[in-house]
Amino acid sequence: MEKNKETEQNWNYLNLLTTIAIGLDKTEKPHEAKKMFDRILKIEPDFKWVRDDLYPNLLKRM
């Protein structure tokens, strides 16, 4: 999907990445989760759930 540039506005893809990031966070890999959240926000900066909830909460715990 990334090679074909099918990531923008692809909410299935973004939700998959978000699920991976949440899993990384829950398995005590916060730095890897942060990288994934950064990747998500680079693709879609206005993804409110990640931008306003998940990412800030991760940063507070780090």
PQR file with spaces between the fields and no chain letter, atoms N, CA, C, O and H, PARSE charges and radii, in Angstrom:
ATOM       1  N    MET     1       0.826   -1.195    0.000 -0.4000 1.5000
ATOM       2  CA   MET     1       0.000    0.000    0.000 -0.0000 2.0000
ATOM       3  C    MET     1       0.873    1.262    0.000  0.5500 1.7000
ATOM       4  O    MET     1       0.581    2.231   -0.701 -0.5500 1.4000
ATOM       5  N    GLU     2       1.940    1.233    0.793 -0.4000 1.5000
ATOM       6  CA   GLU     2       2.803    2.406    0.836 -0.0000 2.0000
ATOM       7  C    GLU     2       3.535    2.601   -0.485  0.5500 1.7000
ATOM       8  O    GLU     2       3.691    3.731   -0.946 -0.5500 1.4000
ATOM       9  H    GLU     2       2.177    0.446    1.363  0.4000 1.0000
ATOM      10  N    LYS     3       3.983    1.510   -1.095 -0.4000 1.5000
ATOM      11  CA   LYS     3       4.676    1.607   -2.370 -0.0000 2.0000
ATOM      12  C    LYS     3       3.765    2.167   -3.457  0.5500 1.7000
ATOM      13  O    LYS     3       4.223    2.890   -4.342 -0.5500 1.4000
ATOM      14  H    LYS     3       3.856    0.591   -0.720  0.4000 1.0000
ATOM      15  N    ASN     4       2.497    1.839   -3.393 -0.4000 1.5000
ATOM      16  CA   ASN     4       1.526    2.307   -4.384 -0.0000 2.0000
ATOM      17  C    ASN     4       0.879    3.627   -3.987  0.5500 1.7000
ATOM      18  O    ASN     4      -0.016    4.117   -4.675 -0.5500 1.4000
ATOM      19  H    ASN     4       2.125    1.251   -2.674  0.4000 1.0000
ATOM      20  N    LYS     5       1.333    4.200   -2.880 -0.4000 1.5000
ATOM      21  CA   LYS     5       0.810    5.478   -2.374 -0.0000 2.0000
ATOM      22  C    LYS     5      -0.697    5.434   -2.150  0.5500 1.7000
ATOM      23  O    LYS     5      -1.421    6.373   -2.479 -0.5500 1.4000
ATOM      24  H    LYS     5       2.061    3.802   -2.321  0.4000 1.0000
ATOM      25  N    GLU     6      -1.149    4.315   -1.580 -0.4000 1.5000
ATOM      26  CA   GLU     6      -2.568    4.142   -1.284 -0.0000 2.0000
ATOM      27  C    GLU     6      -2.862    4.387    0.199  0.5500 1.7000
ATOM      28  O    GLU     6      -3.815    3.830    0.743 -0.5500 1.4000
ATOM      29  H    GLU     6      -0.560    3.552   -1.313  0.4000 1.0000
ATOM      30  N    THR     7      -2.054    5.209    0.843 -0.4000 1.5000
ATOM      31  CA   THR     7      -2.200    5.397    2.280 -0.0000 2.0000
ATOM      32  C    THR     7      -3.013    6.629    2.656  0.5500 1.7000
ATOM      33  O    THR     7      -3.674    6.635    3.694 -0.5500 1.4000
ATOM      34  H    THR     7      -1.280    5.662    0.401  0.4000 1.0000
ATOM      35  N    GLU     8      -2.976    7.661    1.836 -0.4000 1.5000
ATOM      36  CA   GLU     8      -3.700    8.883    2.170 -0.0000 2.0000
ATOM      37  C    GLU     8      -5.203    8.649    2.125  0.5500 1.7000
ATOM      38  O    GLU     8      -5.738    8.071    1.178 -0.5500 1.4000
ATOM      39  H    GLU     8      -2.439    7.656    0.992  0.4000 1.0000
ATOM      40  N    GLN     9      -5.856    9.106    3.160 -0.4000 1.5000
ATOM      41  CA   GLN     9      -7.307    8.987    3.281 -0.0000 2.0000
ATOM      42  C    GLN     9      -7.785    7.532    3.265  0.5500 1.7000
ATOM      43  O    GLN     9      -8.960    7.274    3.004 -0.5500 1.4000
ATOM      44  H    GLN     9      -5.422    9.576    3.929  0.4000 1.0000
ATOM      45  N    ASN    10      -6.904    6.599    3.534 -0.4000 1.5000
ATOM      46  CA   ASN    10      -7.275    5.189    3.591 -0.0000 2.0000
ATOM      47  C    ASN    10      -7.454    4.830    5.062  0.5500 1.7000
ATOM      48  O    ASN    10      -6.495    4.474    5.747 -0.5500 1.4000
ATOM      49  H    ASN    10      -5.949    6.808    3.746  0.4000 1.0000
ATOM      50  N    TRP    11      -8.668    4.925    5.530 -0.4000 1.5000
ATOM      51  CA   TRP    11      -8.933    4.771    6.957 -0.0000 2.0000
ATOM      52  C    TRP    11      -8.732    3.350    7.443  0.5500 1.7000
ATOM      53  O    TRP    11      -8.422    3.148    8.617 -0.5500 1.4000
ATOM      54  H    TRP    11      -9.447    5.215    4.974  0.4000 1.0000
ATOM      55  N    ASN    12      -8.898    2.363    6.586 -0.4000 1.5000
ATOM      56  CA   ASN    12      -8.595    0.985    6.989 -0.0000 2.0000
ATOM      57  C    ASN    12      -7.111    0.846    7.304  0.5500 1.7000
ATOM      58  O    ASN    12      -6.738    0.235    8.305 -0.5500 1.4000
ATOM      59  H    ASN    12      -9.150    2.527    5.632  0.4000 1.0000
ATOM      60  N    TYR    13      -6.279    1.406    6.458 -0.4000 1.5000
ATOM      61  CA   TYR    13      -4.837    1.365    6.667 -0.0000 2.0000
ATOM      62  C    TYR    13      -4.445    2.116    7.938  0.5500 1.7000
ATOM      63  O    TYR    13      -3.648    1.624    8.737 -0.5500 1.4000
ATOM      64  H    TYR    13      -6.582    1.903    5.644  0.4000 1.0000
ATOM      65  N    LEU    14      -5.005    3.300    8.116 -0.4000 1.5000
ATOM      66  CA   LEU    14      -4.681    4.098    9.303 -0.0000 2.0000
ATOM      67  C    LEU    14      -5.146    3.408   10.581  0.5500 1.7000
ATOM      68  O    LEU    14      -4.451    3.455   11.596 -0.5500 1.4000
ATOM      69  H    LEU    14      -5.652    3.700    7.466  0.4000 1.0000
ATOM      70  N    ASN    15      -6.300    2.775   10.544 -0.4000 1.5000
ATOM      71  CA   ASN    15      -6.769    2.048   11.724 -0.0000 2.0000
ATOM      72  C    ASN    15      -5.902    0.828   12.006  0.5500 1.7000
ATOM      73  O    ASN    15      -5.701    0.473   13.168 -0.5500 1.4000
ATOM      74  H    ASN    15      -6.865    2.737    9.720  0.4000 1.0000
ATOM      75  N    LEU    16      -5.388    0.183   10.969 -0.4000 1.5000
ATOM      76  CA   LEU    16      -4.465   -0.929   11.163 -0.0000 2.0000
ATOM      77  C    LEU    16      -3.194   -0.445   11.859  0.5500 1.7000
ATOM      78  O    LEU    16      -2.737   -1.066   12.819 -0.5500 1.4000
ATOM      79  H    LEU    16      -5.551    0.471   10.026  0.4000 1.0000
ATOM      80  N    LEU    17      -2.625    0.656   11.381 -0.4000 1.5000
ATOM      81  CA   LEU    17      -1.432    1.206   12.021 -0.0000 2.0000
ATOM      82  C    LEU    17      -1.716    1.606   13.467  0.5500 1.7000
ATOM      83  O    LEU    17      -0.874    1.414   14.345 -0.5500 1.4000
ATOM      84  H    LEU    17      -2.997    1.161   10.601  0.4000 1.0000
ATOM      85  N    THR    18      -2.888    2.155   13.710 -0.4000 1.5000
ATOM      86  CA   THR    18      -3.265    2.544   15.070 -0.0000 2.0000
ATOM      87  C    THR    18      -3.366    1.325   15.972  0.5500 1.7000
ATOM      88  O    THR    18      -2.918    1.362   17.119 -0.5500 1.4000
ATOM      89  H    THR    18      -3.571    2.311   12.997  0.4000 1.0000
ATOM      90  N    THR    19      -3.942    0.259   15.472 -0.4000 1.5000
ATOM      91  CA   THR    19      -4.038   -0.981   16.245 -0.0000 2.0000
ATOM      92  C    THR    19      -2.646   -1.514   16.573  0.5500 1.7000
ATOM      93  O    THR    19      -2.410   -1.992   17.683 -0.5500 1.4000
ATOM      94  H    THR    19      -4.306    0.229   14.541  0.4000 1.0000
ATOM      95  N    ILE    20      -1.734   -1.437   15.624 -0.4000 1.5000
ATOM      96  CA   ILE    20      -0.360   -1.863   15.872 -0.0000 2.0000
ATOM      97  C    ILE    20       0.277   -0.995   16.943  0.5500 1.7000
ATOM      98  O    ILE    20       0.932   -1.512   17.848 -0.5500 1.4000
ATOM      99  H    ILE    20      -1.926   -1.050   14.723  0.4000 1.0000
ATOM     100  N    ALA    21       0.095    0.309   16.856 -0.4000 1.5000
ATOM     101  CA   ALA    21       0.668    1.226   17.846 -0.0000 2.0000
ATOM     102  C    ALA    21       0.116    0.951   19.246  0.5500 1.7000
ATOM     103  O    ALA    21       0.867    0.955   20.221 -0.5500 1.4000
ATOM     104  H    ALA    21      -0.437    0.729   16.121  0.4000 1.0000
ATOM     105  N    ILE    22      -1.176    0.715   19.344 -0.4000 1.5000
ATOM     106  CA   ILE    22      -1.786    0.402   20.639 -0.0000 2.0000
ATOM     107  C    ILE    22      -1.203   -0.901   21.173  0.5500 1.7000
ATOM     108  O    ILE    22      -0.901   -1.004   22.362 -0.5500 1.4000
ATOM     109  H    ILE    22      -1.786    0.712   18.552  0.4000 1.0000
ATOM     110  N    GLY    23      -1.043   -1.886   20.311 -0.4000 1.5000
ATOM     111  CA   GLY    23      -0.453   -3.160   20.730 -0.0000 2.0000
ATOM     112  C    GLY    23       0.972   -2.983   21.220  0.5500 1.7000
ATOM     113  O    GLY    23       1.365   -3.587   22.218 -0.5500 1.4000
ATOM     114  H    GLY    23      -1.288   -1.802   19.345  0.4000 1.0000
ATOM     115  N    LEU    24       1.748   -2.165   20.532 -0.4000 1.5000
ATOM     116  CA   LEU    24       3.118   -1.899   20.968 -0.0000 2.0000
ATOM     117  C    LEU    24       3.123   -1.231   22.336  0.5500 1.7000
ATOM     118  O    LEU    24       3.938   -1.570   23.195 -0.5500 1.4000
ATOM     119  H    LEU    24       1.429   -1.674   19.721  0.4000 1.0000
ATOM     120  N    ASP    25       2.227   -0.297   22.534 -0.4000 1.5000
ATOM     121  CA   ASP    25       2.127    0.386   23.825 -0.0000 2.0000
ATOM     122  C    ASP    25       1.750   -0.599   24.929  0.5500 1.7000
ATOM     123  O    ASP    25       2.330   -0.564   26.014 -0.5500 1.4000
ATOM     124  H    ASP    25       1.565   -0.022   21.836  0.4000 1.0000
ATOM     125  N    LYS    26       0.802   -1.458   24.666 -0.4000 1.5000
ATOM     126  CA   LYS    26       0.348   -2.408   25.685 -0.0000 2.0000
ATOM     127  C    LYS    26       1.379   -3.487   25.989  0.5500 1.7000
ATOM     128  O    LYS    26       1.335   -4.098   27.057 -0.5500 1.4000
ATOM     129  H    LYS    26       0.331   -1.486   23.785  0.4000 1.0000
ATOM     130  N    THR    27       2.302   -3.729   25.069 -0.4000 1.5000
ATOM     131  CA   THR    27       3.346   -4.720   25.316 -0.0000 2.0000
ATOM     132  C    THR    27       4.637   -4.042   25.790  0.5500 1.7000
ATOM     133  O    THR    27       5.736   -4.580   25.650 -0.5500 1.4000
ATOM     134  H    THR    27       2.337   -3.233   24.201  0.4000 1.0000
ATOM     135  N    GLU    28       4.463   -2.860   26.347 -0.4000 1.5000
ATOM     136  CA   GLU    28       5.545   -2.102   26.968 -0.0000 2.0000
ATOM     137  C    GLU    28       6.678   -1.776   25.995  0.5500 1.7000
ATOM     138  O    GLU    28       7.859   -1.927   26.308 -0.5500 1.4000
ATOM     139  H    GLU    28       3.571   -2.424   26.460  0.4000 1.0000
ATOM     140  N    LYS    29       6.284   -1.332   24.827 -0.4000 1.5000
ATOM     141  CA   LYS    29       7.241   -0.863   23.831 -0.0000 2.0000
ATOM     142  C    LYS    29       6.857    0.563   23.423  0.5500 1.7000
ATOM     143  O    LYS    29       6.528    0.818   22.265 -0.5500 1.4000
ATOM     144  H    LYS    29       5.325   -1.209   24.573  0.4000 1.0000
ATOM     145  N    PRO    30       6.904    1.495   24.394 -0.5600 1.5000
ATOM     146  CA   PRO    30       6.404    2.846   24.125  0.2800 2.0000
ATOM     147  C    PRO    30       7.173    3.596   23.052  0.5500 1.7000
ATOM     148  O    PRO    30       6.582    4.390   22.320 -0.5500 1.4000
ATOM     149  N    HIS    31       8.465    3.368   22.939 -0.4000 1.5000
ATOM     150  CA   HIS    31       9.237    4.092   21.924 -0.0000 2.0000
ATOM     151  C    HIS    31       8.851    3.638   20.511  0.5500 1.7000
ATOM     152  O    HIS    31       8.801    4.445   19.583 -0.5500 1.4000
ATOM     153  H    HIS    31       8.945    2.723   23.534  0.4000 1.0000
ATOM     154  N    GLU    32       8.580    2.347   20.361 -0.4000 1.5000
ATOM     155  CA   GLU    32       8.119    1.845   19.064 -0.0000 2.0000
ATOM     156  C    GLU    32       6.700    2.336   18.774  0.5500 1.7000
ATOM     157  O    GLU    32       6.371    2.654   17.631 -0.5500 1.4000
ATOM     158  H    GLU    32       8.620    1.691   21.115  0.4000 1.0000
ATOM     159  N    ALA    33       5.861    2.396   19.811 -0.4000 1.5000
ATOM     160  CA   ALA    33       4.504    2.925   19.644 -0.0000 2.0000
ATOM     161  C    ALA    33       4.563    4.389   19.208  0.5500 1.7000
ATOM     162  O    ALA    33       3.802    4.815   18.339 -0.5500 1.4000
ATOM     163  H    ALA    33       6.128    2.138   20.740  0.4000 1.0000
ATOM     164  N    LYS    34       5.471    5.157   19.816 -0.4000 1.5000
ATOM     165  CA   LYS    34       5.621    6.573   19.456 -0.0000 2.0000
ATOM     166  C    LYS    34       6.009    6.704   17.986  0.5500 1.7000
ATOM     167  O    LYS    34       5.467    7.547   17.271 -0.5500 1.4000
ATOM     168  H    LYS    34       6.089    4.811   20.522  0.4000 1.0000
ATOM     169  N    LYS    35       6.935    5.880   17.540 -0.4000 1.5000
ATOM     170  CA   LYS    35       7.332    5.921   16.125 -0.0000 2.0000
ATOM     171  C    LYS    35       6.141    5.631   15.212  0.5500 1.7000
ATOM     172  O    LYS    35       5.985    6.256   14.163 -0.5500 1.4000
ATOM     173  H    LYS    35       7.375    5.195   18.121  0.4000 1.0000
ATOM     174  N    MET    36       5.313    4.687   15.618 -0.4000 1.5000
ATOM     175  CA   MET    36       4.146    4.342   14.806 -0.0000 2.0000
ATOM     176  C    MET    36       3.145    5.498   14.802  0.5500 1.7000
ATOM     177  O    MET    36       2.592    5.832   13.754 -0.5500 1.4000
ATOM     178  H    MET    36       5.440    4.179   16.470  0.4000 1.0000
ATOM     179  N    PHE    37       2.910    6.112   15.966 -0.4000 1.5000
ATOM     180  CA   PHE    37       2.001    7.264   16.009 -0.0000 2.0000
ATOM     181  C    PHE    37       2.547    8.410   15.157  0.5500 1.7000
ATOM     182  O    PHE    37       1.784    9.086   14.468 -0.5500 1.4000
ATOM     183  H    PHE    37       3.360    5.840   16.817  0.4000 1.0000
ATOM     184  N    ASP    38       3.867    8.630   15.201 -0.4000 1.5000
ATOM     185  CA   ASP    38       4.469    9.663   14.352 -0.0000 2.0000
ATOM     186  C    ASP    38       4.220    9.358   12.879  0.5500 1.7000
ATOM     187  O    ASP    38       3.913   10.254   12.092 -0.5500 1.4000
ATOM     188  H    ASP    38       4.487    8.081   15.761  0.4000 1.0000
ATOM     189  N    ARG    39       4.354    8.107   12.523 -0.4000 1.5000
ATOM     190  CA   ARG    39       4.121    7.672   11.137 -0.0000 2.0000
ATOM     191  C    ARG    39       2.674    7.923   10.723  0.5500 1.7000
ATOM     192  O    ARG    39       2.406    8.399    9.620 -0.5500 1.4000
ATOM     193  H    ARG    39       4.603    7.380   13.163  0.4000 1.0000
ATOM     194  N    ILE    40       1.750    7.598   11.618 -0.4000 1.5000
ATOM     195  CA   ILE    40       0.322    7.812   11.340 -0.0000 2.0000
ATOM     196  C    ILE    40       0.047    9.293   11.126  0.5500 1.7000
ATOM     197  O    ILE    40      -0.633    9.676   10.175 -0.5500 1.4000
ATOM     198  H    ILE    40       1.968    7.211   12.514  0.4000 1.0000
ATOM     199  N    LEU    41       0.582   10.127   12.020 -0.4000 1.5000
ATOM     200  CA   LEU    41       0.312   11.563   11.925 -0.0000 2.0000
ATOM     201  C    LEU    41       1.014   12.209   10.740  0.5500 1.7000
ATOM     202  O    LEU    41       0.589   13.265   10.272 -0.5500 1.4000
ATOM     203  H    LEU    41       1.135    9.816   12.793  0.4000 1.0000
ATOM     204  N    LYS    42       2.069   11.596   10.254 -0.4000 1.5000
ATOM     205  CA   LYS    42       2.705   12.096    9.032 -0.0000 2.0000
ATOM     206  C    LYS    42       1.792   11.843    7.832  0.5500 1.7000
ATOM     207  O    LYS    42       1.683   12.679    6.934 -0.5500 1.4000
ATOM     208  H    LYS    42       2.413   10.738   10.633  0.4000 1.0000
ATOM     209  N    ILE    43       1.138   10.681    7.830 -0.4000 1.5000
ATOM     210  CA   ILE    43       0.216   10.341    6.741 -0.0000 2.0000
ATOM     211  C    ILE    43      -1.059   11.173    6.837  0.5500 1.7000
ATOM     212  O    ILE    43      -1.537   11.714    5.839 -0.5500 1.4000
ATOM     213  H    ILE    43       1.226   10.003    8.559  0.4000 1.0000
ATOM     214  N    GLU    44      -1.604   11.269    8.054 -0.4000 1.5000
ATOM     215  CA   GLU    44      -2.887   11.971    8.254 -0.0000 2.0000
ATOM     216  C    GLU    44      -2.816   12.813    9.527  0.5500 1.7000
ATOM     217  O    GLU    44      -3.217   12.354   10.596 -0.5500 1.4000
ATOM     218  H    GLU    44      -1.216   10.830    8.864  0.4000 1.0000
ATOM     219  N    PRO    45      -2.301   14.056    9.417 -0.5600 1.5000
ATOM     220  CA   PRO    45      -2.140   14.910   10.602  0.2800 2.0000
ATOM     221  C    PRO    45      -3.442   15.231   11.346  0.5500 1.7000
ATOM     222  O    PRO    45      -3.407   15.580   12.526 -0.5500 1.4000
ATOM     223  N    ASP    46      -4.574   15.117   10.674 -0.4000 1.5000
ATOM     224  CA   ASP    46      -5.850   15.444   11.297 -0.0000 2.0000
ATOM     225  C    ASP    46      -6.588   14.231   11.846  0.5500 1.7000
ATOM     226  O    ASP    46      -7.797   14.298   12.068 -0.5500 1.4000
ATOM     227  H    ASP    46      -4.602   14.833    9.716  0.4000 1.0000
ATOM     228  N    PHE    47      -5.893   13.138   12.068 -0.4000 1.5000
ATOM     229  CA   PHE    47      -6.506   11.936   12.662 -0.0000 2.0000
ATOM     230  C    PHE    47      -6.676   12.231   14.155  0.5500 1.7000
ATOM     231  O    PHE    47      -5.772   11.997   14.958 -0.5500 1.4000
ATOM     232  H    PHE    47      -4.911   13.084   11.888  0.4000 1.0000
ATOM     233  N    LYS    48      -7.855   12.748   14.504 -0.4000 1.5000
ATOM     234  CA   LYS    48      -8.112   13.288   15.838 -0.0000 2.0000
ATOM     235  C    LYS    48      -7.914   12.272   16.957  0.5500 1.7000
ATOM     236  O    LYS    48      -7.366   12.622   18.002 -0.5500 1.4000
ATOM     237  H    LYS    48      -8.589   12.938   13.852  0.4000 1.0000
ATOM     238  N    TRP    49      -8.335   11.050   16.775 -0.4000 1.5000
ATOM     239  CA   TRP    49      -8.210   10.034   17.828 -0.0000 2.0000
ATOM     240  C    TRP    49      -6.746    9.851   18.212  0.5500 1.7000
ATOM     241  O    TRP    49      -6.412    9.774   19.395 -0.5500 1.4000
ATOM     242  H    TRP    49      -8.780   10.766   15.926  0.4000 1.0000
ATOM     243  N    VAL    50      -5.884    9.784   17.219 -0.4000 1.5000
ATOM     244  CA   VAL    50      -4.452    9.634   17.490 -0.0000 2.0000
ATOM     245  C    VAL    50      -3.878   10.952   17.999  0.5500 1.7000
ATOM     246  O    VAL    50      -3.203   10.981   19.028 -0.5500 1.4000
ATOM     247  H    VAL    50      -6.154    9.847   16.258  0.4000 1.0000
ATOM     248  N    ARG    51      -4.141   12.025   17.291 -0.4000 1.5000
ATOM     249  CA   ARG    51      -3.564   13.328   17.615 -0.0000 2.0000
ATOM     250  C    ARG    51      -3.982   13.852   18.989  0.5500 1.7000
ATOM     251  O    ARG    51      -3.156   14.385   19.730 -0.5500 1.4000
ATOM     252  H    ARG    51      -4.690   12.001   16.455  0.4000 1.0000
ATOM     253  N    ASP    52      -5.255   13.700   19.325 -0.4000 1.5000
ATOM     254  CA   ASP    52      -5.782   14.334   20.537 -0.0000 2.0000
ATOM     255  C    ASP    52      -5.909   13.407   21.736  0.5500 1.7000
ATOM     256  O    ASP    52      -6.072   13.882   22.860 -0.5500 1.4000
ATOM     257  H    ASP    52      -5.926   13.267   18.723  0.4000 1.0000
ATOM     258  N    ASP    53      -5.840   12.104   21.526 -0.4000 1.5000
ATOM     259  CA   ASP    53      -6.070   11.159   22.626 -0.0000 2.0000
ATOM     260  C    ASP    53      -4.899   10.190   22.812  0.5500 1.7000
ATOM     261  O    ASP    53      -4.189   10.256   23.815 -0.5500 1.4000
ATOM     262  H    ASP    53      -5.708   11.718   20.613  0.4000 1.0000
ATOM     263  N    LEU    54      -4.706    9.308   21.862 -0.4000 1.5000
ATOM     264  CA   LEU    54      -3.732    8.231   22.033 -0.0000 2.0000
ATOM     265  C    LEU    54      -2.292    8.736   22.163  0.5500 1.7000
ATOM     266  O    LEU    54      -1.571    8.345   23.082 -0.5500 1.4000
ATOM     267  H    LEU    54      -5.284    9.254   21.048  0.4000 1.0000
ATOM     268  N    TYR    55      -1.886    9.591   21.251 -0.4000 1.5000
ATOM     269  CA   TYR    55      -0.502   10.076   21.245 -0.0000 2.0000
ATOM     270  C    TYR    55      -0.172   10.908   22.490  0.5500 1.7000
ATOM     271  O    TYR    55       0.847   10.649   23.130 -0.5500 1.4000
ATOM     272  H    TYR    55      -2.471    9.908   20.505  0.4000 1.0000
ATOM     273  N    PRO    56      -0.994   11.893   22.854 -0.5600 1.5000
ATOM     274  CA   PRO    56      -0.687   12.663   24.067  0.2800 2.0000
ATOM     275  C    PRO    56      -0.648   11.795   25.329  0.5500 1.7000
ATOM     276  O    PRO    56       0.184   12.019   26.209 -0.5500 1.4000
ATOM     277  N    ASN    57      -1.537   10.814   25.422 -0.4000 1.5000
ATOM     278  CA   ASN    57      -1.532    9.937   26.588 -0.0000 2.0000
ATOM     279  C    ASN    57      -0.263    9.091   26.648  0.5500 1.7000
ATOM     280  O    ASN    57       0.278    8.855   27.728 -0.5500 1.4000
ATOM     281  H    ASN    57      -2.213   10.632   24.707  0.4000 1.0000
ATOM     282  N    LEU    58       0.203    8.643   25.507 -0.4000 1.5000
ATOM     283  CA   LEU    58       1.466    7.899   25.463 -0.0000 2.0000
ATOM     284  C    LEU    58       2.621    8.788   25.922  0.5500 1.7000
ATOM     285  O    LEU    58       3.459    8.362   26.718 -0.5500 1.4000
ATOM     286  H    LEU    58      -0.236    8.835   24.630  0.4000 1.0000
ATOM     287  N    LEU    59       2.665   10.011   25.425 -0.4000 1.5000
ATOM     288  CA   LEU    59       3.748   10.912   25.787 -0.0000 2.0000
ATOM     289  C    LEU    59       3.760   11.222   27.284  0.5500 1.7000
ATOM     290  O    LEU    59       4.830   11.367   27.875 -0.5500 1.4000
ATOM     291  H    LEU    59       1.984   10.357   24.779  0.4000 1.0000
ATOM     292  N    LYS    60       2.595   11.323   27.893 -0.4000 1.5000
ATOM     293  CA   LYS    60       2.506   11.586   29.332 -0.0000 2.0000
ATOM     294  C    LYS    60       3.100   10.437   30.133  0.5500 1.7000
ATOM     295  O    LYS    60       3.710   10.654   31.181 -0.5500 1.4000
ATOM     296  H    LYS    60       1.726   11.205   27.412  0.4000 1.0000
ATOM     297  N    ARG    61       2.923    9.220   29.645 -0.4000 1.5000
ATOM     298  CA   ARG    61       3.416    8.032   30.374 -0.0000 2.0000
ATOM     299  C    ARG    61       4.901    7.749   30.135  0.5500 1.7000
ATOM     300  O    ARG    61       5.522    6.986   30.875 -0.5500 1.4000
ATOM     301  H    ARG    61       2.428    9.044   28.794  0.4000 1.0000
ATOM     302  N    MET    62       5.459    8.364   29.104 -0.4000 1.5000
ATOM     303  CA   MET    62       6.866    8.092   28.771 -0.0000 2.0000
ATOM     304  C    MET    62       7.814    8.864   29.681  0.5500 1.7000
ATOM     305  O    MET    62       9.032    8.752   29.540 -0.5500 1.4000
ATOM     306  H    MET    62       4.954    8.984   28.502  0.4000 1.0000
